[in-house]
Amino acid sequence: MRPMTYRPTWSTRWQITWQPWKDIDLWLLGATLALALLGTLAIYSTGLTRDSSDWLQHSLMIGLGVALTFGLARWHYEILLQWHWVIYAAANALLVLVMFVGTTALGAERWLSIGGFHLQPSELAKLSLILSLAALLQKPRPAGLDTILQAAGVIALPWILIFLQPNLGTALVFVAIALGMLYWANIRLSWITLLLSPLVAAILFNVSLVAWGLWVLGMALTAWLTLPWPRLAAFGALIINLVSGQLGYILWGLLKDYQKDRLILFLDPDKDPLGGGYHLIQSRIAIGSGEFWGRGLFQGTQTQLSFIPEQNTDFIFSAIGEELGFVGAMTVLILFWVICLRLILIARSAKDGFGSLVVIGVLSMIIFQTLVNIGMTIGLAPITGIPLPWLSYGRSALLTNFLALGLVQSVANHRRSLRF
């Protein structure tokens, strides 16, 4: 009599195969894939009249990104604690390298050409900053001024290198990431405000001298009330904000004319309707003409007649708003809401501070980029060239977003708390 052999069912085989990823967040994965596929559709629509293959490259990067996401989700994120300074140093080395041998476009050196692939080091530097700040801030003891100063040093080096490219949009993303992670690490709000005060002072000096003066005095008072050695702290805050105002004036002069236009023309684009305000005017027309249901896929006049420059990258939301209308735009916003909600839940259930802070860094990056990108397409924010996560065409940006998703899924996959 032959011995009976056990043959696992398809269900059992699937459970065995899926076992390494059984605790990943499927809601988060589904929402990001939905955005990426919607982005492919919108990019295809914007390139119909140009016979562009950008949609195909976007699709290929989605496939690669999903593979990397699953690979990172299986890999334990805690290993990065041993390598975060190496990653940080490598990212900054690439930022230095791009200043000397980078590909120039729109007046800025931002890309390294490697075998036909244009790598944007500033995108990868976002992840290196998140990892290094998470490693620095993850200690359970209350953070002191020494931690704040160390965090400021970690932020300063890549921020300066990116600003000098010049790439103002990505530099602002770095600030948003840092603020979100510092807040989650229970740093006192007054200290975060003082850390941010030089940037605010630099902006206000170019906007209103009265507001700048009040801000400088307010920061000196804040330092007096919250820092050790009150007199010395107040004097230091006063000097730093005074110098920052003057420095802001100098840095404003270093910006290219097109960058200045992007920062101020959103307030009144009709001042230069054929120049710096053209993008915004056409974008608002496209989104408004979509009404509730949209003009129909591949039927948008602004999109198909190429009225909006850089529509497949910076202004992809206008194509969705025109052709899919209010329904399509709300679908995008709901998907981003789901992503942000899942990220917060994963951060709260992470088994350690490092994993929780990594997730919050990714959350801060996504929220800021989403708000600024959508805001600039409807005239509520300056045009800074920040892409819309998973939707805009841009291979380096898309790859970075999927790598970030992989890190988050690794935190979710290795948490010890019950699933929610």
C-alpha positions as CSV (number, residue, x, y, z in Angstrom):
1,M,0.0,0.0,0.0
2,R,1.4,3.3,-1.0
3,P,2.0,5.9,1.7
4,M,-0.2,8.9,1.4
5,T,1.6,12.1,0.4
6,Y,0.4,15.5,1.7
7,R,-0.4,18.0,-1.0
8,P,-1.0,21.5,0.3
9,T,-4.0,23.4,-1.0
10,W,-3.7,26.6,-2.9
11,S,-4.9,28.4,0.2
12,T,-2.1,26.9,2.2
13,R,0.5,27.6,-0.4
14,W,-0.6,31.2,-0.6
15,Q,-0.4,31.6,3.2
16,I,3.1,30.2,3.2
17,T,4.2,32.5,0.4
18,W,2.6,35.6,1.9
19,Q,3.9,34.8,5.4
20,P,6.8,37.3,5.3
21,W,4.4,40.2,4.5
22,K,1.4,39.1,6.6
23,D,1.5,42.3,8.8
24,I,2.0,45.0,6.1
25,D,-0.7,47.6,5.8
26,L,-2.9,46.7,2.8
27,W,-4.9,49.9,3.0
28,L,-1.8,51.9,2.7
29,L,-0.4,49.8,-0.2
30,G,-3.8,49.9,-2.0
31,A,-4.1,53.7,-1.7
32,T,-0.6,54.4,-3.0
33,L,-1.0,52.0,-5.9
34,A,-4.3,53.6,-6.8
35,L,-2.6,57.0,-6.9
36,A,0.3,55.7,-9.0
37,L,-2.0,54.1,-11.5
38,L,-4.2,57.2,-11.7
39,G,-1.0,59.2,-12.3
40,T,-0.1,56.9,-15.2
41,L,-3.5,57.6,-16.7
42,A,-3.1,61.3,-16.3
43,I,0.5,61.4,-17.6
44,Y,-0.7,59.4,-20.7
45,S,-3.4,61.9,-21.3
46,T,-1.0,64.9,-21.1
47,G,1.3,63.3,-23.6
48,L,-1.2,62.2,-26.2
49,T,-0.6,65.2,-28.6
50,R,3.2,64.9,-28.0
51,D,3.4,61.2,-28.6
52,S,5.2,61.0,-25.3
53,S,6.3,57.7,-23.6
54,D,6.5,59.3,-20.2
55,W,3.5,57.2,-19.1
56,L,5.4,54.0,-20.0
57,Q,8.5,55.1,-18.0
58,H,6.2,56.0,-15.1
59,S,4.6,52.5,-15.3
60,L,8.0,50.8,-15.3
61,M,9.1,52.8,-12.2
62,I,5.9,51.7,-10.5
63,G,6.8,48.1,-11.1
64,L,10.3,48.6,-9.8
65,G,9.0,50.6,-6.8
66,V,6.5,48.0,-5.8
67,A,9.3,45.3,-5.9
68,L,11.5,47.5,-3.7
69,T,8.6,48.2,-1.3
70,F,8.0,44.5,-0.8
71,G,11.8,43.9,-0.4
72,L,12.1,46.6,2.3
73,A,8.9,45.5,4.0
74,R,10.5,42.0,4.6
75,W,13.8,43.5,5.7
76,H,14.0,44.7,9.3
77,Y,14.2,48.4,9.5
78,E,16.3,48.4,12.7
79,I,19.3,47.4,10.7
80,L,19.4,51.0,9.3
81,L,20.3,52.2,12.8
82,Q,23.8,50.9,12.1
83,W,24.0,52.4,8.7
84,H,22.2,55.7,8.9
85,W,25.4,57.8,9.1
86,V,26.8,56.0,6.0
87,I,23.6,56.7,4.1
88,Y,23.6,60.3,5.3
89,A,27.3,60.8,4.2
90,A,26.6,59.1,0.8
91,A,23.6,61.4,0.2
92,N,25.5,64.5,0.9
93,A,28.4,63.4,-1.2
94,L,26.0,63.0,-4.1
95,L,24.6,66.5,-3.4
96,V,28.2,67.9,-3.6
97,L,28.9,65.9,-6.8
98,V,25.8,67.2,-8.5
99,M,27.1,70.8,-8.1
100,F,30.1,70.0,-10.2
101,V,29.0,67.4,-12.8
102,G,25.2,67.7,-12.6
103,T,22.9,68.1,-15.5
104,T,21.6,71.7,-15.7
105,A,17.9,72.4,-16.3
106,L,15.8,75.6,-15.7
107,G,18.9,77.3,-14.3
108,A,19.6,74.7,-11.6
109,E,21.9,71.8,-11.4
110,R,19.9,68.9,-9.9
111,W,20.5,65.7,-11.8
112,L,23.3,63.1,-12.2
113,S,23.2,61.3,-15.5
114,I,23.9,57.6,-14.9
115,G,23.5,55.3,-17.9
116,G,20.7,57.4,-19.4
117,F,18.9,57.6,-16.0
118,H,18.7,61.1,-14.5
119,L,19.2,60.6,-10.7
120,Q,18.1,63.5,-8.5
121,P,20.2,63.2,-5.3
122,S,18.0,65.7,-3.5
123,E,15.2,63.2,-3.5
124,L,17.3,60.4,-1.9
125,A,18.6,63.0,0.6
126,K,15.1,63.3,2.0
127,L,15.2,59.6,3.1
128,S,18.7,60.0,4.5
129,L,17.5,63.0,6.6
130,I,14.5,61.0,7.9
131,L,16.7,58.1,9.0
132,S,19.4,60.2,10.6
133,L,16.9,62.4,12.5
134,A,14.9,59.3,13.6
135,A,18.1,57.7,15.0
136,L,19.0,61.0,16.8
137,L,15.6,61.6,18.3
138,Q,14.5,58.1,19.1
139,K,16.0,58.0,22.7
140,P,13.3,57.6,25.3
141,R,14.8,60.3,27.6
142,P,13.5,63.9,27.2
143,A,15.5,65.7,24.5
144,G,17.6,68.6,25.7
145,L,19.3,71.5,23.9
146,D,22.2,69.3,22.9
147,T,19.8,67.1,20.9
148,I,18.2,70.2,19.3
149,L,21.6,71.5,18.2
150,Q,22.6,68.1,16.9
151,A,19.4,67.9,14.9
152,A,20.0,71.4,13.5
153,G,23.5,70.3,12.4
154,V,22.0,67.2,10.6
155,I,19.5,69.4,8.8
156,A,21.8,72.3,7.9
157,L,24.3,70.5,5.7
158,P,21.9,68.9,3.1
159,W,19.7,72.0,3.3
160,I,22.5,74.4,2.3
161,L,23.7,72.1,-0.5
162,I,20.2,71.8,-1.9
163,F,19.5,75.6,-1.6
164,L,22.7,76.3,-3.5
165,Q,21.7,74.2,-6.5
166,P,19.3,76.2,-6.3
167,N,16.3,74.0,-5.4
168,L,14.1,76.0,-3.1
169,G,11.1,73.6,-3.2
170,T,13.1,70.6,-1.9
171,A,14.8,72.8,0.7
172,L,11.3,73.7,2.1
173,V,10.4,70.0,2.1
174,F,13.5,69.4,4.4
175,V,12.2,72.0,6.8
176,A,8.7,70.4,6.9
177,I,10.3,66.9,7.6
178,A,12.4,68.3,10.4
179,L,9.5,70.1,12.1
180,G,7.2,67.1,12.0
181,M,9.8,64.8,13.4
182,L,10.8,67.2,16.2
183,Y,7.2,67.7,17.2
184,W,6.6,63.9,17.3
185,A,9.8,63.6,19.5
186,N,8.1,65.8,22.1
187,I,10.5,68.7,21.6
188,R,9.1,71.8,23.2
189,L,7.2,74.0,20.8
190,S,9.0,77.1,21.9
191,W,12.3,75.4,21.0
192,I,11.0,74.4,17.6
193,T,9.8,77.9,17.0
194,L,13.3,79.3,17.9
195,L,14.9,76.7,15.6
196,L,12.6,77.9,12.8
197,S,12.9,81.6,13.6
198,P,15.9,82.4,11.4
199,L,14.0,81.2,8.3
200,V,10.9,83.2,9.3
201,A,13.0,86.3,10.0
202,A,14.6,86.0,6.5
203,I,11.2,85.9,4.9
204,L,9.7,88.7,6.9
205,F,12.6,91.1,6.3
206,N,11.7,91.0,2.6
207,V,8.0,91.4,3.2
208,S,7.5,93.9,6.1
209,L,10.1,95.5,8.3
210,V,7.5,96.1,11.0
211,A,6.5,92.4,11.1
212,W,10.2,91.5,11.1
213,G,10.9,93.8,14.0
214,L,8.1,92.4,16.1
215,W,9.2,88.8,15.3
216,V,12.8,89.5,16.4
217,L,11.6,90.9,19.7
218,G,9.1,88.0,20.1
219,M,11.9,85.4,19.6
220,A,14.2,87.2,22.1
221,L,11.4,87.1,24.7
222,T,10.7,83.4,23.9
223,A,14.4,82.6,24.4
224,W,14.4,84.6,27.7
225,L,11.4,82.6,29.1
226,T,12.3,79.1,27.9
227,L,16.1,78.6,27.6
228,P,18.9,78.4,30.3
229,W,20.9,81.5,30.9
230,P,18.0,83.8,30.0
231,R,20.0,87.0,29.2
232,L,22.5,85.2,27.1
233,A,19.8,83.2,25.3
234,A,17.7,86.3,24.6
235,F,20.8,88.2,23.3
236,G,21.7,85.2,21.0
237,A,18.2,84.9,19.6
238,L,18.1,88.6,19.0
239,I,21.4,88.6,17.1
240,I,20.6,85.5,15.1
241,N,17.2,86.9,13.9
242,L,18.7,90.3,13.1
243,V,21.5,88.6,11.0
244,S,19.0,86.2,9.4
245,G,16.9,89.1,8.1
246,Q,19.9,90.7,6.4
247,L,21.0,87.2,5.1
248,G,17.5,86.7,3.7
249,Y,17.9,89.8,1.7
250,I,21.2,88.5,0.3
251,L,19.8,85.1,-0.5
252,W,16.8,86.6,-2.2
253,G,19.2,88.2,-4.6
254,L,20.8,84.9,-5.3
255,L,17.6,83.4,-6.6
256,K,17.0,83.3,-10.3
257,D,14.3,85.6,-11.8
258,Y,12.0,82.7,-12.6
259,Q,12.2,81.5,-9.0
260,K,11.3,84.9,-7.6
261,D,8.3,85.0,-10.0
262,R,7.2,81.6,-8.8
263,L,7.2,82.8,-5.2
264,I,5.3,86.0,-5.5
265,L,3.2,85.9,-8.7
266,F,0.7,83.4,-7.2
267,L,-0.8,86.4,-5.3
268,D,-1.7,88.1,-8.6
269,P,-0.8,86.1,-11.7
270,D,-2.5,88.6,-13.9
271,K,0.4,91.0,-13.4
272,D,2.4,88.8,-15.9
273,P,-0.2,86.7,-17.7
274,L,2.1,85.6,-20.5
275,G,5.2,85.1,-18.3
276,G,5.5,83.9,-14.7
277,G,1.7,83.9,-14.1
278,Y,0.9,81.9,-17.2
279,H,1.2,78.5,-15.6
280,L,-1.2,79.3,-12.8
281,I,-3.8,81.1,-15.0
282,Q,-4.0,78.1,-17.3
283,S,-4.1,75.6,-14.4
284,R,-7.0,77.4,-12.8
285,I,-8.9,77.5,-16.1
286,A,-8.4,73.8,-16.6
287,I,-9.5,72.8,-13.1
288,G,-12.5,75.2,-13.2
289,S,-13.7,73.9,-16.6
290,G,-13.8,70.3,-15.2
291,E,-16.8,71.2,-13.1
292,F,-18.4,68.2,-11.3
293,W,-17.9,65.2,-13.6
294,G,-15.1,66.6,-15.8
295,R,-14.8,67.0,-19.5
296,G,-14.1,63.3,-19.9
297,L,-10.9,61.3,-20.1
298,F,-8.6,62.5,-22.9
299,Q,-11.1,65.3,-23.7
300,G,-9.8,68.2,-21.7
301,T,-9.0,71.1,-24.0
302,Q,-6.4,72.7,-21.8
303,T,-4.7,69.4,-21.4
304,Q,-4.9,68.1,-25.0
305,L,-3.9,71.4,-26.5
306,S,-0.9,71.6,-24.2
307,F,-1.8,75.0,-22.7
308,I,-0.2,74.1,-19.4
309,P,3.6,73.8,-19.4
310,E,5.1,71.0,-17.3
311,Q,1.7,69.5,-16.8
312,N,2.9,65.9,-16.5
313,T,5.1,66.9,-13.5
314,D,4.3,70.0,-11.5
315,F,0.7,70.5,-12.7
316,I,-0.6,66.9,-13.0
317,F,-3.5,67.8,-10.6
318,S,-4.8,70.2,-13.2
319,A,-5.2,67.4,-15.8
320,I,-7.1,65.3,-13.3
321,G,-9.3,68.3,-12.3
322,E,-10.1,69.1,-15.9
323,E,-10.8,65.7,-17.3
324,L,-12.2,63.9,-14.2
325,G,-13.7,67.0,-12.5
326,F,-14.6,67.5,-8.9
327,V,-15.1,63.8,-8.5
328,G,-11.6,63.0,-9.7
329,A,-10.0,65.7,-7.6
330,M,-11.9,64.5,-4.5
331,T,-10.8,60.9,-5.2
332,V,-7.2,62.1,-5.1
333,L,-7.7,64.0,-1.8
334,I,-9.5,61.0,-0.2
335,L,-6.7,58.6,-1.2
336,F,-4.1,61.0,0.3
337,W,-6.3,61.2,3.5
338,V,-6.3,57.4,3.7
339,I,-2.5,57.3,3.3
340,C,-2.0,59.9,6.0
341,L,-4.4,58.2,8.4
342,R,-2.7,54.8,8.0
343,L,0.7,56.4,8.5
344,I,-0.4,58.0,11.8
345,L,-1.8,54.6,13.0
346,I,1.4,52.8,12.0
347,A,3.5,55.4,13.8
348,R,1.4,55.0,17.0
349,S,1.7,51.2,16.9
350,A,5.4,51.0,16.1
351,K,7.4,48.9,18.5
352,D,10.1,51.6,19.0
353,G,10.8,55.3,18.7
354,F,13.1,54.9,15.7
355,G,10.4,53.2,13.6
356,S,7.7,55.6,14.8
357,L,9.8,58.6,13.9
358,V,10.7,57.2,10.4
359,V,7.0,56.9,9.7
360,I,6.3,60.5,10.9
361,G,9.2,61.8,8.7
362,V,7.5,60.1,5.7
363,L,4.1,61.5,6.7
364,S,5.5,65.1,7.0
365,M,7.1,64.8,3.6
366,I,3.9,63.6,1.9
367,I,1.6,66.1,3.6
368,F,3.8,69.1,2.8
369,Q,4.4,68.1,-0.8
370,T,0.7,67.3,-1.4
371,L,-0.6,70.6,0.2
372,V,2.0,72.7,-1.7
373,N,1.5,71.0,-5.1
374,I,-2.3,71.1,-5.0
375,G,-2.2,74.6,-3.5
376,M,0.0,75.9,-6.3
377,T,-2.3,74.5,-9.0
378,I,-5.3,76.4,-7.7
379,G,-3.4,79.6,-6.7
380,L,-3.1,79.1,-2.9
381,A,0.6,78.5,-2.8
382,P,3.7,79.6,-4.7
383,I,4.9,77.6,-7.7
384,T,7.9,75.9,-6.2
385,G,8.3,72.8,-8.5
386,I,7.3,70.3,-5.8
387,P,5.9,67.1,-7.4
388,L,2.6,65.5,-6.3
389,P,3.6,62.1,-4.6
390,W,3.0,59.0,-6.8
391,L,1.1,61.1,-9.4
392,S,3.6,63.5,-11.0
393,Y,6.0,62.2,-13.6
394,G,9.6,62.0,-12.2
395,R,11.5,58.8,-11.9
396,S,13.7,59.8,-8.9
397,A,10.7,61.3,-7.0
398,L,8.5,58.2,-7.7
399,L,11.3,55.8,-6.7
400,T,11.9,57.8,-3.5
401,N,8.2,57.7,-2.6
402,F,8.2,53.9,-3.0
403,L,11.3,53.5,-1.0
404,A,9.7,55.6,1.8
405,L,6.6,53.4,1.5
406,G,8.9,50.3,1.9
407,L,10.4,51.7,5.1
408,V,6.9,52.4,6.5
409,Q,5.7,48.9,5.6
410,S,8.8,47.4,7.3
411,V,7.8,49.3,10.5
412,A,4.2,48.0,10.1
413,N,5.4,44.4,9.3
414,H,7.6,44.2,12.4
415,R,5.5,45.8,15.0
416,R,4.5,43.8,18.1
417,S,1.2,45.3,18.8
418,L,-2.1,44.0,17.5
419,R,-3.1,44.9,14.1
420,F,-5.8,47.6,13.7
